[in-house]
Amino acid sequence: MRPYRLALSVCIISLISFAPVYADEDCDLTLREAKTAYNAGEYSKAKKLYDYVVNICGASYGNASSWSQKCQEALTPKLSVSRSNISVGAYSGTTSITVTSNRTWKLNNTSSSLFTVNRSGDNITISYSANPNTSSRSDYFDVVTTDGSKSVRVFVNQDAKANTTPYISVNKTSISASASGTTEYITVSSNTTWDVQYASGTMYSVTRNGNTLTVTINANTSTESRSDFFNVKTTDGSKVQKISLSQYGKSSSSSSSSSSSTPTQYQVDQMSAEFTSVSIDHNVYNGGETCMKIHSHFSVRNMKGFKGYVIVWVYDRDGNNQTSYKTDAKYEKYINNSHSILSWETITPRYDSSEWEDFVLYLPNALISKGGYIQVEIREVSTGKSLAWSNRVNFTYNNQ
């Protein structure tokens, strides 16, 4: 019995010694088959073979686990473009984007009056025509994999054609002053050259600095109220905007009349305000709405204890107030009785000189219908006197 036991032991030892060798040879053969399948683009087959090697010889054998992951990435459809939202000017021109994908792809929905598209390899050239309209326009095309697994929509947004019809507008058409006089500022908007046409008399003076007029109403030495006007007109005379001026008479020593300057009016006449800057953050969420977030940096003087309005007004490119007829209760604050769009809050300064470095107002995007600009006004509440206007801040409108 001893020789039999020895022979059985030798046989078992031999099987244990050669089993790993056979496994290694099997894994090497499988690795070669997997590599061939991968190079042929047969990623599903290659992944199964690499996974077999991982199970039999381990994840690190021949980097089988890493190659299995590469196969999985190749099996997952990918498609992206360098830009999916393109903004262009009103004139004709061309622009291009690049497509990145691990699948064959094609173009869909390319019929458009705005643009034509042409493909060269992984690049798409977009040729757009001039916009014949005075409103912006938008269209789109799609980039899709031929198997339909992935799709990307590309929007092309074009600015409006410039309005060549002469226009002129001002941010205020009347100024009222106490007997002591006042100085106020008017911003003129126009798409052509313009002049100031003065009326006769010594009630006021007007100086111009760019698009801003400084209007000074002189002190009234009479007890009678008075009025005057001047015009802002295009150089060709086709458009005229009248600015009306009115002033109280000085108080009479014998009586107190309605034309006399009141103490409150006197205090308001001493007030002033000045903007340092105004800026816009776009597409900011506030109260569940996508909004413009308007930042204002301004200071006020001689307004301690008086309430004021800070108002954002919205204009189109021609200088007209943008309007909205939405009746939703949530928009009531942003639409006045004339349907003009605005956003406002009140201030009550606690000091003679007060400054707000970042006064924030929100304006819902849903109310805006076209590109244009905003201006911020500071107004004293009790008399309605405008103390300051900011410079314009332009914005574009995207109707996608």
C-alpha positions as CSV (number, residue, x, y, z in Angstrom):
1,M,0.0,0.0,0.0
2,R,2.9,2.4,0.5
3,P,3.8,2.7,-3.2
4,Y,0.2,3.5,-4.1
5,R,0.0,6.3,-1.5
6,L,3.2,7.8,-2.8
7,A,2.0,7.8,-6.4
8,L,-1.3,9.5,-5.5
9,S,0.5,12.2,-3.6
10,V,2.8,13.0,-6.5
11,C,-0.2,13.3,-8.8
12,I,-2.0,15.7,-6.5
13,I,1.1,17.9,-6.2
14,S,1.4,17.9,-10.0
15,L,-2.1,19.2,-10.5
16,I,-1.7,21.9,-7.9
17,S,1.6,23.1,-9.6
18,F,0.2,23.3,-13.2
19,A,-3.3,24.7,-12.6
20,P,-2.1,28.4,-12.4
21,V,0.0,27.9,-15.5
22,Y,-3.0,26.8,-17.5
23,A,-5.1,29.8,-16.1
24,D,-2.4,32.3,-17.2
25,E,-2.2,30.8,-20.7
26,D,-6.0,31.0,-21.0
27,C,-6.0,34.7,-19.8
28,D,-3.2,35.6,-22.2
29,L,-5.1,34.1,-25.1
30,T,-8.3,35.9,-24.0
31,L,-6.5,39.2,-23.7
32,R,-5.3,38.9,-27.3
33,E,-8.8,38.2,-28.5
34,A,-10.2,41.1,-26.5
35,K,-7.6,43.5,-27.9
36,T,-8.4,42.4,-31.5
37,A,-12.1,42.9,-30.8
38,Y,-11.5,46.4,-29.3
39,N,-9.4,47.5,-32.3
40,A,-12.2,46.3,-34.6
41,G,-14.7,48.4,-32.7
42,E,-16.5,45.4,-31.3
43,Y,-16.6,47.0,-27.8
44,S,-19.3,44.7,-26.4
45,K,-17.4,41.6,-27.3
46,A,-14.2,43.0,-26.0
47,K,-15.7,44.0,-22.7
48,K,-17.0,40.5,-22.1
49,L,-13.5,39.0,-22.8
50,Y,-11.8,41.6,-20.5
51,D,-14.4,40.8,-17.7
52,Y,-13.6,37.1,-18.1
53,V,-9.9,37.8,-17.5
54,V,-10.8,39.9,-14.4
55,N,-12.8,37.0,-13.0
56,I,-10.2,34.3,-13.8
57,C,-6.8,36.0,-13.3
58,G,-7.7,39.2,-11.4
59,A,-8.4,42.9,-12.2
60,S,-4.7,43.9,-12.6
61,Y,-3.8,41.1,-15.0
62,G,-3.0,42.7,-18.3
63,N,-4.8,45.9,-17.0
64,A,-8.0,44.0,-17.8
65,S,-10.2,46.1,-15.5
66,S,-9.0,49.3,-17.0
67,W,-9.6,48.0,-20.6
68,S,-13.1,46.9,-19.5
69,Q,-13.8,50.4,-18.4
70,K,-12.6,51.8,-21.8
71,C,-15.0,49.4,-23.5
72,Q,-17.9,50.7,-21.4
73,E,-17.0,54.3,-22.2
74,A,-17.0,53.5,-25.9
75,L,-20.4,51.8,-25.5
76,T,-21.9,54.9,-23.9
77,P,-23.1,57.5,-26.5
78,K,-21.5,61.0,-26.2
79,L,-22.4,64.1,-28.1
80,S,-21.5,67.8,-27.3
81,V,-21.0,71.1,-29.1
82,S,-18.6,73.9,-28.3
83,R,-21.5,76.4,-28.2
84,S,-25.2,75.7,-28.0
85,N,-26.4,79.3,-27.7
86,I,-25.0,81.7,-30.3
87,S,-25.7,85.5,-30.3
88,V,-24.9,87.5,-33.5
89,G,-25.3,91.1,-34.7
90,A,-27.9,92.4,-37.0
91,Y,-25.6,92.3,-40.1
92,S,-24.9,89.2,-42.1
93,G,-21.9,87.0,-41.3
94,T,-20.5,83.6,-40.4
95,T,-19.6,81.8,-37.2
96,S,-18.6,78.2,-36.4
97,I,-18.9,75.5,-33.7
98,T,-17.2,72.2,-33.1
99,V,-18.9,68.8,-32.5
100,T,-17.4,66.2,-30.2
101,S,-18.9,62.7,-30.3
102,N,-18.1,59.0,-30.2
103,R,-20.9,58.2,-32.6
104,T,-21.6,59.2,-36.2
105,W,-23.9,62.3,-36.3
106,K,-26.0,64.4,-38.6
107,L,-27.8,67.8,-38.8
108,N,-31.6,68.2,-38.4
109,N,-34.1,71.1,-38.6
110,T,-31.7,73.2,-40.8
111,S,-34.3,75.0,-42.8
112,S,-34.3,78.6,-41.6
113,S,-34.7,82.1,-43.0
114,L,-32.1,83.3,-40.5
115,F,-29.2,81.0,-41.3
116,T,-27.7,78.1,-43.4
117,V,-25.4,75.4,-41.9
118,N,-22.6,73.5,-43.6
119,R,-20.6,70.6,-42.1
120,S,-16.9,69.9,-42.6
121,G,-15.6,67.0,-40.5
122,D,-16.4,67.9,-36.9
123,N,-16.9,71.6,-37.7
124,I,-20.2,73.3,-38.5
125,T,-20.2,76.7,-40.3
126,I,-23.3,78.9,-39.7
127,S,-23.9,81.6,-42.2
128,Y,-26.6,84.1,-41.1
129,S,-28.4,86.8,-43.2
130,A,-28.9,90.4,-42.2
131,N,-31.9,91.0,-39.9
132,P,-34.5,93.0,-41.9
133,N,-36.6,93.6,-38.8
134,T,-36.4,96.2,-36.0
135,S,-37.0,93.3,-33.5
136,S,-34.6,90.6,-32.6
137,R,-35.1,87.0,-33.9
138,S,-34.1,83.5,-33.0
139,D,-34.1,80.0,-34.6
140,Y,-32.4,76.7,-34.0
141,F,-31.0,73.5,-35.6
142,D,-30.3,70.1,-34.0
143,V,-27.1,67.9,-33.9
144,V,-28.1,64.2,-33.5
145,T,-26.4,60.9,-33.5
146,T,-27.4,58.7,-36.4
147,D,-28.7,56.0,-34.0
148,G,-30.9,58.6,-32.3
149,S,-29.3,58.1,-28.9
150,K,-28.2,61.7,-28.3
151,S,-29.3,65.1,-29.5
152,V,-28.1,68.7,-28.9
153,R,-30.2,71.8,-29.9
154,V,-28.2,74.9,-31.1
155,F,-29.9,78.3,-30.9
156,V,-28.9,81.3,-33.0
157,N,-30.1,84.6,-31.6
158,Q,-29.8,87.8,-33.8
159,D,-29.9,91.4,-32.7
160,A,-32.6,93.7,-34.2
161,K,-31.9,95.9,-37.2
162,A,-31.1,99.5,-36.1
163,N,-34.1,101.8,-36.2
164,T,-33.2,104.4,-38.9
165,T,-36.4,106.4,-38.4
166,P,-35.4,109.5,-36.5
167,Y,-36.6,109.6,-32.9
168,I,-36.0,111.7,-29.8
169,S,-37.2,111.2,-26.2
170,V,-36.4,112.5,-22.8
171,N,-36.7,111.0,-19.3
172,K,-38.9,113.9,-18.1
173,T,-41.0,116.5,-20.0
174,S,-41.7,119.0,-17.2
175,I,-39.9,120.6,-14.2
176,S,-41.5,122.4,-11.3
177,A,-39.6,124.7,-9.0
178,S,-40.2,126.8,-5.9
179,A,-39.5,130.5,-5.9
180,S,-35.9,130.0,-4.9
181,G,-35.3,128.0,-8.1
182,T,-33.8,124.6,-8.8
183,T,-31.4,122.6,-11.0
184,E,-32.4,119.4,-12.6
185,Y,-31.0,117.0,-15.2
186,I,-32.7,115.6,-18.3
187,T,-31.3,112.6,-20.3
188,V,-32.0,112.8,-24.0
189,S,-32.3,109.6,-26.2
190,S,-32.0,109.8,-29.9
191,N,-30.7,108.0,-33.0
192,T,-29.6,111.1,-34.8
193,T,-28.1,114.5,-34.0
194,W,-30.2,117.0,-32.0
195,D,-30.2,120.5,-30.7
196,V,-31.8,122.6,-27.9
197,Q,-34.2,125.3,-29.0
198,Y,-34.6,128.0,-26.4
199,A,-37.5,130.2,-25.8
200,S,-37.1,133.9,-24.9
201,G,-36.9,135.2,-21.3
202,T,-34.6,134.9,-18.2
203,M,-36.5,132.3,-16.2
204,Y,-34.0,129.5,-16.9
205,S,-30.7,128.4,-18.5
206,V,-29.8,125.1,-20.2
207,T,-26.3,123.6,-20.7
208,R,-25.5,120.4,-22.5
209,N,-23.0,117.7,-21.8
210,G,-23.3,114.8,-24.2
211,N,-26.8,113.4,-23.8
212,T,-27.4,115.2,-20.5
213,L,-29.0,118.6,-20.1
214,T,-28.6,120.7,-17.0
215,V,-31.6,122.8,-16.5
216,T,-31.4,125.7,-14.0
217,I,-34.5,127.6,-13.1
218,N,-33.5,131.0,-11.6
219,A,-35.0,132.5,-8.4
220,N,-38.3,134.2,-9.0
221,T,-38.3,137.7,-7.5
222,S,-42.0,138.2,-8.2
223,T,-44.9,137.1,-6.1
224,E,-46.5,135.8,-9.3
225,S,-46.0,132.3,-10.5
226,R,-44.5,131.9,-14.0
227,S,-44.0,129.3,-16.7
228,D,-41.9,128.8,-19.8
229,F,-40.6,126.0,-22.0
230,F,-37.9,124.9,-24.4
231,N,-37.7,122.3,-27.1
232,V,-35.3,119.4,-27.8
233,K,-35.4,118.6,-31.5
234,T,-33.6,116.6,-34.1
235,T,-31.3,118.6,-36.3
236,D,-33.5,118.0,-39.4
237,G,-36.5,119.3,-37.3
238,S,-38.6,116.1,-37.9
239,K,-39.0,115.3,-34.2
240,V,-39.5,117.8,-31.4
241,Q,-39.9,117.2,-27.6
242,K,-41.2,120.0,-25.5
243,I,-40.0,120.6,-21.9
244,S,-42.4,122.5,-19.8
245,L,-41.2,124.7,-16.9
246,S,-43.3,126.1,-14.0
247,Q,-42.3,128.1,-10.9
248,Y,-44.0,129.4,-7.7
249,G,-43.8,133.1,-6.9
250,K,-42.0,134.3,-3.9
251,S,-44.0,134.8,-0.6
252,S,-45.7,138.1,-0.1
253,S,-45.1,140.0,3.2
254,S,-48.8,140.9,3.4
255,S,-50.4,137.6,2.8
256,S,-49.8,133.9,2.5
257,S,-50.9,132.7,-0.9
258,S,-50.9,129.3,-2.5
259,S,-48.1,130.4,-4.8
260,S,-45.7,130.9,-1.8
261,S,-42.9,128.5,-1.2
262,T,-43.6,126.2,1.8
263,P,-41.0,125.0,4.3
264,T,-41.3,121.5,3.0
265,Q,-40.8,122.7,-0.5
266,Y,-37.7,124.6,0.6
267,Q,-36.3,121.5,2.2
268,V,-37.0,119.4,-0.9
269,D,-35.2,122.1,-3.1
270,Q,-32.0,121.5,-1.0
271,M,-32.0,117.7,-1.7
272,S,-29.8,116.1,-4.2
273,A,-28.6,112.6,-5.2
274,E,-25.9,111.1,-7.3
275,F,-25.3,107.7,-8.9
276,T,-21.8,106.1,-8.8
277,S,-22.7,103.0,-10.8
278,V,-25.6,100.7,-11.9
279,S,-25.2,97.1,-13.1
280,I,-27.3,94.0,-14.0
281,D,-26.9,90.3,-13.1
282,H,-29.0,88.3,-15.5
283,N,-31.1,85.1,-15.0
284,V,-31.1,85.3,-11.2
285,Y,-33.9,83.4,-9.3
286,N,-35.9,85.4,-6.8
287,G,-39.2,84.3,-5.4
288,G,-39.5,81.5,-8.0
289,E,-39.0,83.9,-10.9
290,T,-36.1,84.3,-13.3
291,C,-35.1,88.0,-12.9
292,M,-32.7,90.7,-13.7
293,K,-30.9,91.7,-10.4
294,I,-30.1,95.4,-10.6
295,H,-27.3,96.8,-8.4
296,S,-27.2,100.5,-7.7
297,H,-24.5,102.5,-5.9
298,F,-25.7,106.0,-5.0
299,S,-25.7,108.7,-2.4
300,V,-28.2,111.4,-1.2
301,R,-27.8,114.7,0.6
302,N,-30.1,116.9,2.7
303,M,-32.8,114.1,2.7
304,K,-32.6,113.1,6.4
305,G,-36.0,111.8,7.5
306,F,-37.7,112.2,4.1
307,K,-38.9,109.2,2.2
308,G,-37.7,108.6,-1.4
309,Y,-38.3,106.1,-4.2
310,V,-35.6,104.2,-6.0
311,I,-37.2,103.2,-9.3
312,V,-35.9,101.1,-12.2
313,W,-37.5,102.1,-15.5
314,V,-37.3,99.8,-18.6
315,Y,-37.0,101.2,-22.1
316,D,-36.8,99.7,-25.6
317,R,-33.9,100.7,-27.9
318,D,-35.9,103.6,-29.2
319,G,-36.2,105.1,-25.8
320,N,-39.9,104.2,-25.2
321,N,-41.1,102.8,-22.0
322,Q,-41.6,99.0,-22.3
323,T,-45.1,98.0,-21.3
324,S,-46.8,94.8,-20.1
325,Y,-50.5,93.8,-19.8
326,K,-50.0,90.8,-17.5
327,T,-52.8,90.6,-14.9
328,D,-51.1,88.0,-12.6
329,A,-51.2,89.3,-9.0
330,K,-47.5,88.5,-8.5
331,Y,-46.6,91.1,-11.2
332,E,-48.8,94.0,-9.9
333,K,-45.8,95.7,-8.2
334,Y,-43.9,95.8,-11.5
335,I,-46.6,97.5,-13.7
336,N,-47.9,101.0,-13.1
337,N,-51.3,102.4,-14.3
338,S,-49.8,103.2,-17.7
339,H,-48.7,99.6,-18.0
340,S,-45.1,100.7,-17.9
341,I,-42.6,98.1,-16.5
342,L,-40.7,99.2,-13.4
343,S,-39.3,98.0,-10.1
344,W,-39.1,100.1,-7.0
345,E,-38.4,100.3,-3.2
346,T,-38.5,103.2,-0.7
347,I,-35.6,104.7,1.3
348,T,-35.7,107.0,4.3
349,P,-32.1,108.3,5.0
350,R,-31.1,108.6,8.6
351,Y,-28.4,111.1,8.0
352,D,-27.9,114.3,6.0
353,S,-25.5,112.5,3.8
354,S,-26.3,108.8,3.2
355,E,-24.8,106.3,0.8
356,W,-26.0,102.9,-0.5
357,E,-23.2,100.9,-2.0
358,D,-25.3,98.0,-3.3
359,F,-29.1,98.8,-3.4
360,V,-30.7,95.7,-5.0
361,L,-33.9,95.6,-7.0
362,Y,-35.3,92.6,-9.0
363,L,-37.2,92.7,-12.3
364,P,-38.9,89.5,-13.7
365,N,-37.7,88.4,-17.1
366,A,-41.3,87.4,-17.9
367,L,-42.3,91.1,-18.3
368,I,-39.6,91.9,-20.8
369,S,-40.5,91.6,-24.5
370,K,-37.5,93.1,-26.3
371,G,-34.0,94.4,-25.9
372,G,-33.3,97.9,-24.6
373,Y,-31.9,99.6,-21.5
374,I,-32.8,100.5,-17.9
375,Q,-32.3,103.7,-16.0
376,V,-32.6,104.1,-12.2
377,E,-34.3,107.2,-10.8
378,I,-34.3,108.6,-7.2
379,R,-37.4,110.6,-6.4
380,E,-38.6,112.4,-3.3
381,V,-42.1,111.0,-2.3
382,S,-44.0,114.0,-0.9
383,T,-43.5,116.3,-3.9
384,G,-42.6,113.8,-6.6
385,K,-39.4,115.7,-7.4
386,S,-36.8,113.7,-9.3
387,L,-33.4,114.0,-7.6
388,A,-31.2,112.0,-10.0
389,W,-31.1,109.6,-12.9
390,S,-28.5,107.0,-13.6
391,N,-26.7,106.4,-16.9
392,R,-28.3,103.8,-19.2
393,V,-27.5,100.1,-18.7
394,N,-28.2,98.2,-22.0
395,F,-29.5,94.6,-22.1
396,T,-30.4,92.1,-24.8
397,Y,-33.5,90.0,-25.1
398,N,-33.3,86.2,-25.7
399,N,-36.7,84.8,-26.5
400,Q,-35.8,81.1,-26.7
